[in-house]
């Protein structure tokens, strides 16, 4: 559980830094800043999507000793 909390905090910090970088780079008028702005905007969209996909993947396939089919059957039957 503490590992998930640390990863969640790290993800929030990373997303916050990306938002801040996007805001700052949007006011700078240079060709290099424009390239960095496009990279920051791309990462602002892709990083949360990748983190969400990773969360879904680990939740689905992270059950040690149980197949995904077994956990799905338990959900249908209402067992914990």
Backbone atoms as SQL, in Angstrom:
CREATE TABLE atoms (id INTEGER PRIMARY KEY, chain TEXT, resi INTEGER, resn TEXT, atom TEXT, x REAL, y REAL, z REAL);
INSERT INTO atoms VALUES
  (1, 'A', 1, 'UNK', 'N', 0.803, -1.204, 0.000),
  (2, 'A', 1, 'UNK', 'CA', 0.000, 0.000, 0.000),
  (3, 'A', 1, 'UNK', 'C', 0.850, 1.275, 0.000),
  (4, 'A', 2, 'UNK', 'N', 1.935, 1.341, 0.784),
  (5, 'A', 2, 'UNK', 'CA', 2.736, 2.570, 0.763),
  (6, 'A', 2, 'UNK', 'C', 3.376, 2.820, -0.595),
  (7, 'A', 3, 'UNK', 'N', 3.699, 1.746, -1.336),
  (8, 'A', 3, 'UNK', 'CA', 4.289, 1.926, -2.662),
  (9, 'A', 3, 'UNK', 'C', 3.327, 2.598, -3.622),
  (10, 'A', 4, 'UNK', 'N', 2.042, 2.247, -3.533),
  (11, 'A', 4, 'UNK', 'CA', 1.040, 2.877, -4.395),
  (12, 'A', 4, 'UNK', 'C', 0.884, 4.347, -4.044),
  (13, 'A', 5, 'UNK', 'N', 0.930, 4.657, -2.761),
  (14, 'A', 5, 'UNK', 'CA', 0.771, 6.046, -2.322),
  (15, 'A', 5, 'UNK', 'C', 1.946, 6.895, -2.796),
  (16, 'A', 6, 'UNK', 'N', 3.145, 6.360, -2.704),
  (17, 'A', 6, 'UNK', 'CA', 4.330, 7.088, -3.159),
  (18, 'A', 6, 'UNK', 'C', 4.267, 7.306, -4.666),
  (19, 'A', 7, 'UNK', 'N', 3.860, 6.281, -5.410),
  (20, 'A', 7, 'UNK', 'CA', 3.736, 6.427, -6.862),
  (21, 'A', 7, 'UNK', 'C', 2.658, 7.444, -7.230),
  (22, 'A', 8, 'UNK', 'N', 1.568, 7.466, -6.479),
  (23, 'A', 8, 'UNK', 'CA', 0.501, 8.428, -6.754),
  (24, 'A', 8, 'UNK', 'C', 0.985, 9.857, -6.504),
  (25, 'A', 9, 'UNK', 'N', 1.722, 10.056, -5.432),
  (26, 'A', 9, 'UNK', 'CA', 2.255, 11.387, -5.140),
  (27, 'A', 9, 'UNK', 'C', 3.258, 11.800, -6.204),
  (28, 'A', 10, 'UNK', 'N', 4.117, 10.876, -6.621),
  (29, 'A', 10, 'UNK', 'CA', 5.092, 11.178, -7.672),
  (30, 'A', 10, 'UNK', 'C', 4.391, 11.523, -8.979),
  (31, 'A', 11, 'UNK', 'N', 3.320, 10.816, -9.306),
  (32, 'A', 11, 'UNK', 'CA', 2.569, 11.100, -10.530),
  (33, 'A', 11, 'UNK', 'C', 1.920, 12.477, -10.450),
  (34, 'A', 12, 'UNK', 'N', 1.366, 12.821, -9.302),
  (35, 'A', 12, 'UNK', 'CA', 0.756, 14.148, -9.149),
  (36, 'A', 12, 'UNK', 'C', 1.788, 15.259, -9.287),
  (37, 'A', 13, 'UNK', 'N', 2.958, 15.055, -8.706),
  (38, 'A', 13, 'UNK', 'CA', 4.022, 16.058, -8.817),
  (39, 'A', 13, 'UNK', 'C', 4.458, 16.198, -10.272),
  (40, 'A', 14, 'UNK', 'N', 4.626, 15.076, -10.964),
  (41, 'A', 14, 'UNK', 'CA', 5.034, 15.109, -12.370),
  (42, 'A', 14, 'UNK', 'C', 4.001, 15.839, -13.233),
  (43, 'A', 15, 'UNK', 'N', 2.741, 15.539, -13.027),
  (44, 'A', 15, 'UNK', 'CA', 1.687, 16.199, -13.800),
  (45, 'A', 15, 'UNK', 'C', 1.637, 17.688, -13.473),
  (46, 'A', 16, 'UNK', 'N', 1.813, 18.040, -12.206),
  (47, 'A', 16, 'UNK', 'CA', 1.847, 19.454, -11.822),
  (48, 'A', 16, 'UNK', 'C', 2.998, 20.208, -12.468),
  (49, 'A', 17, 'UNK', 'N', 4.172, 19.573, -12.508),
  (50, 'A', 17, 'UNK', 'CA', 5.334, 20.198, -13.162),
  (51, 'A', 17, 'UNK', 'C', 5.075, 20.363, -14.656),
  (52, 'A', 18, 'UNK', 'N', 4.443, 19.385, -15.277),
  (53, 'A', 18, 'UNK', 'CA', 4.128, 19.499, -16.704),
  (54, 'A', 18, 'UNK', 'C', 3.151, 20.641, -16.964),
  (55, 'A', 19, 'UNK', 'N', 2.132, 20.789, -16.112),
  (56, 'A', 19, 'UNK', 'CA', 1.197, 21.910, -16.265),
  (57, 'A', 19, 'UNK', 'C', 1.906, 23.248, -16.097),
  (58, 'A', 20, 'UNK', 'N', 2.775, 23.336, -15.089),
  (59, 'A', 20, 'UNK', 'CA', 3.513, 24.575, -14.856),
  (60, 'A', 20, 'UNK', 'C', 4.440, 24.889, -16.029),
  (61, 'A', 21, 'UNK', 'N', 5.125, 23.872, -16.544),
  (62, 'A', 21, 'UNK', 'CA', 6.011, 24.077, -17.691),
  (63, 'A', 21, 'UNK', 'C', 5.221, 24.526, -18.917),
  (64, 'A', 22, 'UNK', 'N', 4.054, 23.954, -19.114),
  (65, 'A', 22, 'UNK', 'CA', 3.214, 24.350, -20.242),
  (66, 'A', 22, 'UNK', 'C', 2.801, 25.810, -20.115),
  (67, 'A', 23, 'UNK', 'N', 2.434, 26.212, -18.917),
  (68, 'A', 23, 'UNK', 'CA', 2.022, 27.599, -18.691),
  (69, 'A', 23, 'UNK', 'C', 3.174, 28.560, -18.917),
  (70, 'A', 24, 'UNK', 'N', 4.340, 28.271, -18.368),
  (71, 'A', 24, 'UNK', 'CA', 5.493, 29.162, -18.507),
  (72, 'A', 24, 'UNK', 'C', 5.946, 29.220, -19.964),
  (73, 'A', 25, 'UNK', 'N', 6.023, 28.075, -20.617),
  (74, 'A', 25, 'UNK', 'CA', 6.501, 28.051, -21.999),
  (75, 'A', 25, 'UNK', 'C', 5.533, 28.713, -22.973),
  (76, 'A', 26, 'UNK', 'N', 4.272, 28.806, -22.599),
  (77, 'A', 26, 'UNK', 'CA', 3.313, 29.449, -23.493),
  (78, 'A', 26, 'UNK', 'C', 3.530, 30.953, -23.585),
  (79, 'A', 27, 'UNK', 'N', 4.201, 31.545, -22.606),
  (80, 'A', 27, 'UNK', 'CA', 4.448, 32.990, -22.618),
  (81, 'A', 27, 'UNK', 'C', 5.808, 33.365, -23.188),
  (82, 'A', 28, 'UNK', 'N', 6.686, 32.410, -23.413),
  (83, 'A', 28, 'UNK', 'CA', 8.015, 32.686, -23.953),
  (84, 'A', 28, 'UNK', 'C', 7.933, 32.620, -25.467),
  (85, 'A', 29, 'UNK', 'N', 8.489, 33.642, -26.113),
  (86, 'A', 29, 'UNK', 'CA', 8.398, 33.731, -27.573),
  (87, 'A', 29, 'UNK', 'C', 9.760, 33.453, -28.204),
  (88, 'A', 30, 'UNK', 'N', 10.032, 32.161, -28.411),
  (89, 'A', 30, 'UNK', 'CA', 11.235, 31.764, -29.137),
  (90, 'A', 30, 'UNK', 'C', 10.957, 30.413, -29.803),
  (91, 'A', 31, 'UNK', 'N', 11.678, 30.092, -30.860),
  (92, 'A', 31, 'UNK', 'CA', 11.439, 28.824, -31.545),
  (93, 'A', 31, 'UNK', 'C', 11.711, 27.610, -30.643),
  (94, 'A', 32, 'UNK', 'N', 12.730, 27.685, -29.817),
  (95, 'A', 32, 'UNK', 'CA', 13.046, 26.579, -28.924),
  (96, 'A', 32, 'UNK', 'C', 11.940, 26.402, -27.871),
  (97, 'A', 33, 'UNK', 'N', 11.435, 27.513, -27.361),
  (98, 'A', 33, 'UNK', 'CA', 10.359, 27.434, -26.374),
  (99, 'A', 33, 'UNK', 'C', 9.100, 26.831, -26.996),
  (100, 'A', 34, 'UNK', 'N', 8.863, 27.129, -28.273),
  (101, 'A', 34, 'UNK', 'CA', 7.693, 26.548, -28.948),
  (102, 'A', 34, 'UNK', 'C', 7.818, 25.031, -29.056),
  (103, 'A', 35, 'UNK', 'N', 9.020, 24.562, -29.352),
  (104, 'A', 35, 'UNK', 'CA', 9.241, 23.108, -29.417),
  (105, 'A', 35, 'UNK', 'C', 9.040, 22.478, -28.047),
  (106, 'A', 36, 'UNK', 'N', 9.573, 23.113, -27.015),
  (107, 'A', 36, 'UNK', 'CA', 9.387, 22.601, -25.662),
  (108, 'A', 36, 'UNK', 'C', 7.923, 22.651, -25.241),
  (109, 'A', 37, 'UNK', 'N', 7.202, 23.682, -25.687),
  (110, 'A', 37, 'UNK', 'CA', 5.782, 23.793, -25.374),
  (111, 'A', 37, 'UNK', 'C', 5.007, 22.633, -25.991),
  (112, 'A', 38, 'UNK', 'N', 5.301, 22.309, -27.224),
  (113, 'A', 38, 'UNK', 'CA', 4.615, 21.187, -27.867),
  (114, 'A', 38, 'UNK', 'C', 4.949, 19.872, -27.155),
  (115, 'A', 39, 'UNK', 'N', 6.200, 19.708, -26.733),
  (116, 'A', 39, 'UNK', 'CA', 6.580, 18.506, -25.993),
  (117, 'A', 39, 'UNK', 'C', 5.865, 18.450, -24.648),
  (118, 'A', 40, 'UNK', 'N', 5.752, 19.584, -23.956),
  (119, 'A', 40, 'UNK', 'CA', 5.074, 19.625, -22.665),
  (120, 'A', 40, 'UNK', 'C', 3.583, 19.335, -22.822),
  (121, 'A', 41, 'UNK', 'N', 2.968, 19.874, -23.868),
  (122, 'A', 41, 'UNK', 'CA', 1.557, 19.591, -24.110),
  (123, 'A', 41, 'UNK', 'C', 1.339, 18.106, -24.421),
  (124, 'A', 42, 'UNK', 'N', 2.214, 17.550, -25.220),
  (125, 'A', 42, 'UNK', 'CA', 2.126, 16.126, -25.531),
  (126, 'A', 42, 'UNK', 'C', 2.243, 15.283, -24.267),
  (127, 'A', 43, 'UNK', 'N', 3.233, 15.585, -23.433),
  (128, 'A', 43, 'UNK', 'CA', 3.432, 14.826, -22.200),
  (129, 'A', 43, 'UNK', 'C', 2.297, 15.039, -21.212),
  (130, 'A', 44, 'UNK', 'N', 1.683, 16.226, -21.218),
  (131, 'A', 44, 'UNK', 'CA', 0.558, 16.501, -20.336),
  (132, 'A', 44, 'UNK', 'C', -0.625, 15.599, -20.668),
  (133, 'A', 45, 'UNK', 'N', -0.752, 15.224, -21.915),
  (134, 'A', 45, 'UNK', 'CA', -1.836, 14.333, -22.328),
  (135, 'A', 45, 'UNK', 'C', -1.429, 12.873, -22.187),
  (136, 'A', 46, 'UNK', 'N', -0.219, 12.542, -22.607),
  (137, 'A', 46, 'UNK', 'CA', 0.203, 11.145, -22.674),
  (138, 'A', 46, 'UNK', 'C', 0.545, 10.568, -21.296),
  (139, 'A', 47, 'UNK', 'N', 1.217, 11.317, -20.444),
  (140, 'A', 47, 'UNK', 'CA', 1.647, 10.775, -19.150),
  (141, 'A', 47, 'UNK', 'C', 0.463, 10.323, -18.296),
  (142, 'A', 48, 'UNK', 'N', -0.589, 11.134, -18.103),
  (143, 'A', 48, 'UNK', 'CA', -1.720, 10.625, -17.319),
  (144, 'A', 48, 'UNK', 'C', -2.400, 9.406, -17.974),
  (145, 'A', 49, 'UNK', 'N', -2.473, 9.403, -19.294),
  (146, 'A', 49, 'UNK', 'CA', -3.075, 8.255, -19.978),
  (147, 'A', 49, 'UNK', 'C', -2.235, 6.996, -19.769),
  (148, 'A', 50, 'UNK', 'N', -0.927, 7.124, -19.833),
  (149, 'A', 50, 'UNK', 'CA', -0.048, 5.978, -19.609),
  (150, 'A', 50, 'UNK', 'C', -0.131, 5.500, -18.157),
  (151, 'A', 51, 'UNK', 'N', -0.192, 6.426, -17.214),
  (152, 'A', 51, 'UNK', 'CA', -0.317, 6.045, -15.813),
  (153, 'A', 51, 'UNK', 'C', -1.630, 5.318, -15.555),
  (154, 'A', 52, 'UNK', 'N', -2.694, 5.782, -16.179),
  (155, 'A', 52, 'UNK', 'CA', -3.988, 5.123, -16.025),
  (156, 'A', 52, 'UNK', 'C', -3.952, 3.727, -16.635),
  (157, 'A', 53, 'UNK', 'N', -3.334, 3.597, -17.798),
  (158, 'A', 53, 'UNK', 'CA', -3.203, 2.291, -18.428),
  (159, 'A', 53, 'UNK', 'C', -2.352, 1.345, -17.584),
  (160, 'A', 54, 'UNK', 'N', -1.286, 1.861, -17.002),
  (161, 'A', 54, 'UNK', 'CA', -0.450, 1.054, -16.121),
  (162, 'A', 54, 'UNK', 'C', -1.236, 0.602, -14.896),
  (163, 'A', 55, 'UNK', 'N', -2.036, 1.486, -14.343),
  (164, 'A', 55, 'UNK', 'CA', -2.865, 1.133, -13.192),
  (165, 'A', 55, 'UNK', 'C', -3.848, 0.028, -13.549),
  (166, 'A', 56, 'UNK', 'N', -4.504, 0.143, -14.684),
  (167, 'A', 56, 'UNK', 'CA', -5.430, -0.892, -15.117),
  (168, 'A', 56, 'UNK', 'C', -4.719, -2.223, -15.354),
  (169, 'A', 57, 'UNK', 'N', -3.551, -2.149, -15.974),
  (170, 'A', 57, 'UNK', 'CA', -2.792, -3.360, -16.267),
  (171, 'A', 57, 'UNK', 'C', -2.368, -4.069, -14.991),
  (172, 'A', 58, 'UNK', 'N', -1.813, -3.327, -14.033),
  (173, 'A', 58, 'UNK', 'CA', -1.360, -3.952, -12.794),
  (174, 'A', 58, 'UNK', 'C', -2.527, -4.449, -11.955),
  (175, 'A', 59, 'UNK', 'N', -3.647, -3.772, -12.018),
  (176, 'A', 59, 'UNK', 'CA', -4.812, -4.228, -11.280),
  (177, 'A', 59, 'UNK', 'C', -5.363, -5.518, -11.874),
  (178, 'A', 60, 'UNK', 'N', -5.347, -5.598, -13.170),
  (179, 'A', 60, 'UNK', 'CA', -5.909, -6.759, -13.860),
  (180, 'A', 60, 'UNK', 'C', -4.990, -7.970, -13.783),
  (181, 'A', 61, 'UNK', 'N', -3.697, -7.759, -14.004),
  (182, 'A', 61, 'UNK', 'CA', -2.757, -8.868, -14.090),
  (183, 'A', 61, 'UNK', 'C', -1.822, -8.959, -12.891),
  (184, 'A', 62, 'UNK', 'N', -2.031, -8.181, -11.879),
  (185, 'A', 62, 'UNK', 'CA', -1.151, -8.177, -10.719),
  (186, 'A', 62, 'UNK', 'C', -1.511, -9.195, -9.662),
  (187, 'A', 63, 'UNK', 'N', -2.595, -9.954, -9.847),
  (188, 'A', 63, 'UNK', 'CA', -2.988, -10.962, -8.869),
  (189, 'A', 63, 'UNK', 'C', -2.014, -12.125, -8.929),
  (190, 'A', 64, 'UNK', 'N', -1.208, -12.278, -7.897),
  (191, 'A', 64, 'UNK', 'CA', -0.245, -13.370, -7.871),
  (192, 'A', 64, 'UNK', 'C', -0.960, -14.651, -7.455),
  (193, 'A', 65, 'UNK', 'N', -0.804, -15.686, -8.249),
  (194, 'A', 65, 'UNK', 'CA', -1.395, -16.967, -7.922),
  (195, 'A', 65, 'UNK', 'C', -2.820, -17.148, -8.420),
  (196, 'A', 66, 'UNK', 'N', -3.412, -16.112, -8.960),
  (197, 'A', 66, 'UNK', 'CA', -4.779, -16.211, -9.467),
  (198, 'A', 66, 'UNK', 'C', -4.777, -15.764, -10.916),
  (199, 'A', 67, 'UNK', 'N', -5.563, -16.436, -11.704),
  (200, 'A', 67, 'UNK', 'CA', -5.686, -16.013, -13.091),
  (201, 'A', 67, 'UNK', 'C', -6.731, -14.898, -13.171),
  (202, 'A', 68, 'UNK', 'N', -6.669, -14.052, -14.189),
  (203, 'A', 68, 'UNK', 'CA', -7.675, -12.989, -14.331),
  (204, 'A', 68, 'UNK', 'C', -9.085, -13.546, -14.427),
  (205, 'A', 69, 'UNK', 'N', -9.232, -14.751, -14.977),
  (206, 'A', 69, 'UNK', 'CA', -10.556, -15.355, -15.098),
  (207, 'A', 69, 'UNK', 'C', -11.131, -15.652, -13.715),
  (208, 'A', 70, 'UNK', 'N', -10.285, -16.146, -12.791),
  (209, 'A', 70, 'UNK', 'CA', -10.742, -16.454, -11.438),
  (210, 'A', 70, 'UNK', 'C', -11.219, -15.202, -10.712),
  (211, 'A', 71, 'UNK', 'N', -10.475, -14.108, -10.840),
  (212, 'A', 71, 'UNK', 'CA', -10.874, -12.882, -10.142),
  (213, 'A', 71, 'UNK', 'C', -12.159, -12.323, -10.740),
  (214, 'A', 72, 'UNK', 'N', -12.357, -12.503, -12.045),
  (215, 'A', 72, 'UNK', 'CA', -13.590, -12.019, -12.673),
  (216, 'A', 72, 'UNK', 'C', -14.774, -12.835, -12.197),
  (217, 'A', 73, 'UNK', 'N', -14.597, -14.143, -12.057),
  (218, 'A', 73, 'UNK', 'CA', -15.690, -14.992, -11.578),
  (219, 'A', 73, 'UNK', 'C', -16.061, -14.651, -10.146),
  (220, 'A', 74, 'UNK', 'N', -15.080, -14.311, -9.316),
  (221, 'A', 74, 'UNK', 'CA', -15.372, -13.915, -7.942),
  (222, 'A', 74, 'UNK', 'C', -16.168, -12.624, -7.910),
  (223, 'A', 75, 'UNK', 'N', -15.844, -11.670, -8.800),
  (224, 'A', 75, 'UNK', 'CA', -16.571, -10.422, -8.857),
  (225, 'A', 75, 'UNK', 'C', -18.025, -10.657, -9.228),
  (226, 'A', 76, 'UNK', 'N', -18.262, -11.583, -10.150),
  (227, 'A', 76, 'UNK', 'CA', -19.639, -11.871, -10.581),
  (228, 'A', 76, 'UNK', 'C', -20.409, -12.533, -9.459),
  (229, 'A', 77, 'UNK', 'N', -19.778, -13.430, -8.724),
  (230, 'A', 77, 'UNK', 'CA', -20.456, -14.153, -7.654),
  (231, 'A', 77, 'UNK', 'C', -20.613, -13.315, -6.389),
  (232, 'A', 78, 'UNK', 'N', -19.923, -12.191, -6.315),
  (233, 'A', 78, 'UNK', 'CA', -20.030, -11.321, -5.163),
  (234, 'A', 78, 'UNK', 'C', -19.104, -11.684, -4.014),
  (235, 'A', 79, 'UNK', 'N', -18.103, -12.527, -4.279),
  (236, 'A', 79, 'UNK', 'CA', -17.160, -12.903, -3.244),
  (237, 'A', 79, 'UNK', 'C', -16.042, -11.879, -3.192),
  (238, 'A', 80, 'UNK', 'N', -15.438, -11.669, -2.018),
  (239, 'A', 80, 'UNK', 'CA', -14.318, -10.717, -1.912),
  (240, 'A', 80, 'UNK', 'C', -13.049, -11.235, -2.517);
